[in-house]
Amino acid sequence: MSKTDITIDPSCMDDFDPNSLAVDTAMARILSALQPVTESEAVPIRQALGRVLANDVHSDINVPGGTNSAMDGYAITASDLPASGTRELVVIGTAWAGRPFGGAVAPGQAVRIMTRGILPPGTDPIVIQDRVERHGDRIRIGVDTKPGENVRRAGEDIAAGTRVLQSGTRLTPADIGLLASLGIGAIDIKRRIRVAFFSTGDELRSVGESLGPGDVYDSNRYTLHGMLTRLGAEFIDLGVVRDECSALEAAFVQAAAGADVVITTGGVSVGEADFVKEILLKTGQVEFWKVAMKPGRPLAFGRVRNTWFFGLPGNPVSVMVTFYEFVQPALRRLMGENQHTALHLKVPCVSRLKKRPGRME
């Protein structure tokens, strides 16, 4: 080494840091370490939106419950369908949705039927009203209706005993409506996971405080608040913690005592990492410290006592990128959600992109 050389450490300016994990490797290590929460609770379905199902849901009923008409028209016997020309039938009554026709229908007869009306015994096709000539109590039909046409069979949509929703499903408004259509008023769901978070840095101030020389407002806790709220997690905001060993250690212990996951922002880049790392090694363990990604290279994952830990960078953009790329899939897995990883699509780029080799950007 010449007198003009200096010893340097790897940084985000380097093409490749051999100590950084590939993004896919880091994500695989995170997901393989986590297991979903096992506790569940029963809640009314109106309170279950966005929550994760604890068990499979099966239907106790057929949907439709009975064979019914898909259209407004006339229920007839299949033997009355003319092979050619037309045929005249006598209308003997009406079947309404919720008020079935109580009698039998013989050949040569028809029953006026409304959409969702139960088919009278012995009838098969429904001739829609647009294809019928009616004169008083008689109708004339042609050859444009086939056996079984315009009929919805019992259990055609959902047969009794069918699994309609799988354990691990995050319930959508459509799922809530489906449960209601089956007469299910309450459902077992996974308990909410609890996340504690705080920011580190002597220069950080919360909204509402005055700024001194070199101070900045802490936006990361508000961003995390929004992302965790949207995800449906319970959370504990521990505020801003000073860059002081005893304060940081106390914050970590407090956070781990009441949460499933601890998230910090700041304090994990070069120059600060040894400080936080010392506390983590004392109170838990660190699985990895850096990922080959920009933005978001200084990302820590490990445990504080028995609680999972994510140390995110301090840069607000890096916080969002690392949260959506790593933390959100991890939290969704902890929640018991089946589809916990994000959807990735390949799309053509209309402009030139330049990036350093060996890392994801």
C-alpha positions as CSV (number, residue, x, y, z in Angstrom):
1,M,0.0,0.0,0.0
2,S,1.4,3.4,-1.0
3,K,1.5,6.4,1.2
4,T,-1.4,7.9,-0.8
5,D,-3.7,4.9,-0.2
6,I,-6.2,4.7,2.5
7,T,-8.1,1.8,4.0
8,I,-11.8,2.1,3.0
9,D,-14.9,0.1,3.9
10,P,-17.6,-1.1,1.4
11,S,-20.3,1.5,0.7
12,C,-23.3,2.1,-1.4
13,M,-21.1,3.7,-4.0
14,D,-19.3,0.4,-4.6
15,D,-20.2,-1.8,-7.6
16,F,-20.5,-4.8,-5.3
17,D,-20.2,-5.5,-1.6
18,P,-19.5,-9.2,-1.0
19,N,-20.9,-8.8,2.5
20,S,-24.3,-7.8,1.2
21,L,-27.0,-10.4,0.7
22,A,-28.9,-10.7,-2.6
23,V,-32.5,-9.4,-2.3
24,D,-34.0,-12.8,-3.1
25,T,-31.7,-14.5,-0.6
26,A,-32.5,-12.0,2.1
27,M,-36.3,-12.3,1.5
28,A,-36.0,-16.1,1.6
29,R,-34.2,-16.1,4.9
30,I,-36.8,-13.7,6.4
31,L,-39.8,-15.8,5.3
32,S,-38.2,-19.1,6.3
33,A,-37.6,-17.8,9.8
34,L,-41.1,-16.6,10.4
35,Q,-44.2,-18.6,11.4
36,P,-47.7,-17.2,11.4
37,V,-49.4,-16.4,14.7
38,T,-51.6,-19.2,15.9
39,E,-54.2,-17.3,18.0
40,S,-57.5,-16.5,16.5
41,E,-60.8,-14.8,17.5
42,A,-64.4,-14.9,16.3
43,V,-65.8,-11.6,15.0
44,P,-69.0,-10.6,13.2
45,I,-68.4,-10.5,9.4
46,R,-68.9,-6.7,9.3
47,Q,-65.8,-6.4,11.5
48,A,-63.7,-8.9,9.5
49,L,-62.9,-6.8,6.4
50,G,-59.2,-6.9,5.7
51,R,-58.6,-9.6,8.3
52,V,-57.1,-13.0,7.7
53,L,-59.2,-16.2,7.9
54,A,-58.0,-18.6,10.6
55,N,-59.8,-21.6,9.1
56,D,-61.3,-22.9,5.8
57,V,-65.0,-21.9,5.3
58,H,-67.4,-24.4,3.8
59,S,-71.0,-23.8,2.7
60,D,-73.8,-25.5,4.6
61,I,-76.3,-24.7,1.8
62,N,-76.7,-25.0,-1.9
63,V,-76.5,-21.8,-3.9
64,P,-79.0,-21.4,-5.5
65,G,-81.0,-23.2,-2.8
66,G,-83.5,-24.5,-5.3
67,T,-83.8,-24.9,-9.1
68,N,-85.0,-21.5,-10.3
69,S,-85.6,-19.3,-13.3
70,A,-82.8,-17.2,-14.7
71,M,-85.2,-14.9,-16.5
72,D,-88.7,-13.5,-16.5
73,G,-90.8,-15.8,-18.6
74,Y,-92.9,-19.0,-18.6
75,A,-92.1,-22.4,-17.1
76,I,-93.3,-25.2,-19.3
77,T,-92.8,-29.0,-19.7
78,A,-90.0,-30.0,-22.1
79,S,-92.5,-32.2,-24.0
80,D,-94.4,-29.0,-25.0
81,L,-91.4,-27.5,-26.9
82,P,-92.5,-27.6,-30.6
83,A,-90.2,-29.3,-33.1
84,S,-91.4,-26.9,-35.7
85,G,-94.0,-24.1,-36.0
86,T,-95.7,-22.9,-32.8
87,R,-97.6,-24.3,-29.9
88,E,-100.3,-22.8,-27.7
89,L,-100.4,-23.3,-23.9
90,V,-102.7,-22.3,-21.1
91,V,-101.3,-20.2,-18.3
92,I,-102.5,-21.6,-14.9
93,G,-100.7,-19.4,-12.4
94,T,-97.6,-17.4,-11.4
95,A,-94.4,-18.3,-9.6
96,W,-92.8,-15.3,-7.9
97,A,-89.3,-15.0,-6.3
98,G,-89.9,-16.2,-2.8
99,R,-93.5,-17.4,-3.5
100,P,-93.5,-20.6,-5.5
101,F,-96.4,-21.9,-7.5
102,G,-97.9,-24.7,-5.5
103,G,-99.5,-26.9,-8.1
104,A,-98.3,-29.3,-10.8
105,V,-97.9,-28.4,-14.4
106,A,-99.3,-30.8,-17.0
107,P,-98.5,-30.9,-20.7
108,G,-100.3,-28.1,-22.5
109,Q,-99.9,-25.8,-19.5
110,A,-97.6,-23.0,-18.5
111,V,-96.8,-21.0,-15.3
112,R,-95.8,-17.3,-15.5
113,I,-92.4,-17.2,-13.6
114,M,-90.2,-14.3,-12.4
115,T,-86.4,-14.3,-12.1
116,R,-85.3,-16.4,-9.2
117,G,-88.7,-18.0,-8.9
118,I,-88.6,-21.7,-8.1
119,L,-89.5,-24.0,-11.0
120,P,-92.8,-25.8,-10.5
121,P,-92.4,-29.6,-10.4
122,G,-92.4,-31.2,-13.8
123,T,-91.2,-28.0,-15.7
124,D,-87.9,-27.7,-17.4
125,P,-87.2,-24.9,-19.7
126,I,-88.1,-21.3,-19.2
127,V,-89.4,-19.5,-22.3
128,I,-88.4,-15.9,-21.8
129,Q,-91.2,-13.4,-22.1
130,D,-89.7,-11.7,-25.1
131,R,-90.3,-14.9,-27.1
132,V,-93.9,-15.3,-26.2
133,E,-97.2,-14.1,-27.6
134,R,-99.8,-13.8,-24.9
135,H,-103.5,-13.4,-25.4
136,G,-105.5,-13.6,-22.1
137,D,-104.7,-16.8,-20.3
138,R,-103.0,-18.4,-23.4
139,I,-99.5,-18.0,-24.8
140,R,-98.0,-19.1,-28.1
141,I,-94.3,-20.2,-28.2
142,G,-92.0,-21.0,-31.1
143,V,-88.9,-23.2,-31.7
144,D,-86.3,-20.9,-30.3
145,T,-86.1,-22.4,-26.8
146,K,-84.2,-25.6,-25.9
147,P,-84.6,-28.0,-23.0
148,G,-83.1,-26.7,-19.8
149,E,-82.6,-23.2,-21.1
150,N,-82.8,-20.2,-18.7
151,V,-82.7,-22.5,-15.7
152,R,-80.3,-22.3,-12.7
153,R,-80.0,-25.7,-11.0
154,A,-79.8,-26.0,-7.2
155,G,-76.2,-25.9,-6.1
156,E,-75.1,-24.7,-9.5
157,D,-73.0,-21.8,-8.1
158,I,-72.0,-23.5,-4.8
159,A,-72.9,-27.0,-3.7
160,A,-73.4,-27.7,0.0
161,G,-70.1,-28.8,1.6
162,T,-67.9,-26.9,-0.9
163,R,-65.0,-24.9,0.4
164,V,-65.7,-21.3,-0.5
165,L,-62.8,-19.5,1.3
166,Q,-59.4,-20.9,2.2
167,S,-57.6,-20.3,5.5
168,G,-55.1,-17.5,5.1
169,T,-57.4,-15.4,2.8
170,R,-57.4,-11.7,3.5
171,L,-61.1,-10.9,3.4
172,T,-62.3,-8.4,0.7
173,P,-65.7,-6.8,0.4
174,A,-66.7,-9.5,-2.0
175,D,-65.7,-12.2,0.5
176,I,-67.9,-10.5,3.2
177,G,-70.8,-10.5,0.8
178,L,-70.2,-14.2,0.0
179,L,-70.2,-15.1,3.7
180,A,-73.5,-13.2,4.2
181,S,-75.0,-15.0,1.2
182,L,-74.3,-18.3,2.9
183,G,-75.9,-17.1,6.2
184,I,-72.6,-16.9,8.0
185,G,-72.7,-14.1,10.5
186,A,-69.4,-14.6,12.4
187,I,-66.0,-15.9,11.3
188,D,-62.8,-17.1,12.9
189,I,-59.9,-14.8,12.0
190,K,-56.2,-14.5,13.0
191,R,-55.5,-12.0,15.7
192,R,-53.8,-8.8,14.7
193,I,-50.1,-8.7,15.0
194,R,-48.5,-6.0,17.1
195,V,-45.7,-3.8,15.8
196,A,-43.6,-1.4,17.9
197,F,-41.5,1.2,16.1
198,F,-39.3,4.2,16.8
199,S,-36.8,6.5,15.0
200,T,-33.2,7.1,16.2
201,G,-31.3,10.3,15.9
202,D,-30.4,13.3,18.0
203,E,-31.4,15.6,15.1
204,L,-34.9,14.3,14.8
205,R,-37.9,16.2,16.0
206,S,-41.6,15.2,16.1
207,V,-44.2,17.3,14.3
208,G,-45.2,20.1,16.6
209,E,-41.7,20.6,18.1
210,S,-39.4,23.5,17.3
211,L,-36.4,23.0,15.0
212,G,-33.0,23.9,16.2
213,P,-29.8,24.2,14.1
214,G,-29.4,21.0,12.1
215,D,-32.7,19.5,13.3
216,V,-35.2,17.9,10.9
217,Y,-38.7,16.7,11.3
218,D,-39.1,12.9,11.6
219,S,-41.4,11.8,8.8
220,N,-40.6,8.1,9.0
221,R,-42.8,7.3,12.0
222,Y,-45.7,8.9,10.2
223,T,-45.0,6.9,7.0
224,L,-44.8,3.7,9.1
225,H,-48.0,4.7,10.8
226,G,-49.8,4.9,7.4
227,M,-48.3,1.7,6.0
228,L,-49.1,-0.4,9.2
229,T,-52.6,1.1,9.4
230,R,-53.3,0.1,5.8
231,L,-51.9,-3.4,6.5
232,G,-54.2,-3.9,9.5
233,A,-51.6,-4.2,12.2
234,E,-51.8,-2.9,15.7
235,F,-48.8,-0.7,16.5
236,I,-47.0,1.1,19.3
237,D,-45.2,4.4,18.4
238,L,-42.3,4.9,20.8
239,G,-41.3,8.2,19.3
240,V,-37.7,9.4,18.7
241,V,-34.9,7.8,20.7
242,R,-31.6,9.6,21.3
243,D,-28.3,8.2,19.9
244,E,-27.4,7.0,23.4
245,C,-26.6,3.5,24.3
246,S,-28.8,3.3,27.5
247,A,-31.7,5.0,25.8
248,L,-31.6,2.8,22.8
249,E,-31.3,-0.4,24.9
250,A,-34.3,0.7,27.0
251,A,-36.3,1.4,23.9
252,F,-35.5,-2.0,22.4
253,V,-36.4,-3.8,25.6
254,Q,-39.7,-1.9,25.9
255,A,-40.6,-2.5,22.3
256,A,-39.8,-6.2,22.4
257,A,-41.9,-6.7,25.6
258,G,-45.2,-5.7,24.0
259,A,-44.9,-6.6,20.3
260,D,-44.4,-9.3,17.7
261,V,-42.1,-7.2,15.6
262,V,-39.9,-4.2,16.3
263,I,-39.1,-1.7,13.5
264,T,-36.5,1.1,13.8
265,T,-35.5,3.7,11.2
266,G,-32.0,5.1,11.2
267,G,-29.0,4.0,13.1
268,V,-28.1,1.1,10.9
269,S,-25.7,2.7,8.4
270,V,-21.9,2.7,8.5
271,G,-20.7,4.6,11.6
272,E,-23.8,3.9,13.6
273,A,-24.2,0.1,12.9
274,D,-21.7,-1.0,15.5
275,F,-23.5,1.0,18.2
276,V,-26.9,-0.6,17.5
277,K,-25.4,-3.9,16.6
278,E,-23.8,-4.1,20.1
279,I,-27.2,-3.6,21.7
280,L,-28.8,-6.2,19.4
281,L,-26.1,-8.8,20.1
282,K,-26.6,-8.2,23.8
283,T,-30.4,-8.5,23.7
284,G,-30.9,-10.8,20.8
285,Q,-29.3,-11.7,17.5
286,V,-28.7,-10.3,14.0
287,E,-29.4,-12.5,11.0
288,F,-28.0,-10.1,8.4
289,W,-27.0,-6.5,8.2
290,K,-26.8,-5.4,4.5
291,V,-28.6,-6.3,1.3
292,A,-27.4,-5.7,-2.3
293,M,-30.1,-3.1,-3.1
294,K,-30.4,0.6,-3.8
295,P,-32.0,2.3,-2.1
296,G,-32.1,0.3,1.1
297,R,-28.6,-1.3,1.4
298,P,-28.4,-0.9,5.3
299,L,-31.2,-3.3,6.3
300,A,-30.9,-5.3,9.5
301,F,-33.0,-8.4,10.3
302,G,-32.9,-10.4,13.5
303,R,-34.4,-10.7,17.0
304,V,-34.7,-8.7,20.1
305,R,-35.3,-11.3,22.8
306,N,-38.2,-13.2,21.4
307,T,-39.4,-10.5,19.0
308,W,-38.5,-10.1,15.4
309,F,-36.5,-7.0,14.5
310,F,-36.2,-4.9,11.3
311,G,-33.7,-2.1,11.2
312,L,-34.5,0.2,8.3
313,P,-32.4,3.0,6.9
314,G,-33.0,6.6,7.9
315,N,-33.7,8.0,4.4
316,P,-37.5,8.3,4.0
317,V,-37.4,6.9,0.5
318,S,-35.3,3.9,1.6
319,V,-37.7,3.3,4.5
320,M,-40.6,2.9,2.1
321,V,-38.7,0.8,-0.3
322,T,-37.4,-1.6,2.3
323,F,-40.7,-1.8,4.1
324,Y,-42.6,-2.8,0.9
325,E,-39.9,-5.1,-0.3
326,F,-39.1,-6.9,2.9
327,V,-41.1,-5.9,6.0
328,Q,-44.6,-6.0,4.5
329,P,-44.3,-9.6,3.1
330,A,-42.9,-10.6,6.5
331,L,-45.8,-9.1,8.4
332,R,-48.3,-10.6,6.0
333,R,-46.7,-14.0,6.6
334,L,-46.9,-13.5,10.4
335,M,-50.6,-12.6,10.0
336,G,-51.1,-16.0,8.4
337,E,-51.9,-14.7,4.9
338,N,-51.3,-17.1,2.1
339,Q,-50.5,-14.6,-0.6
340,H,-47.9,-12.6,1.4
341,T,-45.4,-11.7,-1.4
342,A,-45.9,-8.8,-3.7
343,L,-46.9,-9.2,-7.3
344,H,-44.0,-8.5,-9.7
345,L,-44.4,-7.8,-13.4
346,K,-41.9,-7.4,-16.2
347,V,-42.7,-4.4,-18.4
348,P,-40.8,-2.8,-21.3
349,C,-38.9,0.4,-20.5
350,V,-39.0,3.3,-23.0
351,S,-35.8,5.0,-21.8
352,R,-32.3,3.8,-21.0
353,L,-31.4,2.8,-17.5
354,K,-28.0,2.5,-15.9
355,K,-27.2,0.7,-12.7
356,R,-24.2,-0.8,-11.0
357,P,-23.6,-4.5,-11.4
358,G,-24.2,-6.9,-8.5
359,R,-27.1,-5.1,-6.8
360,M,-30.8,-4.6,-7.4
361,E,-32.0,-1.0,-7.9
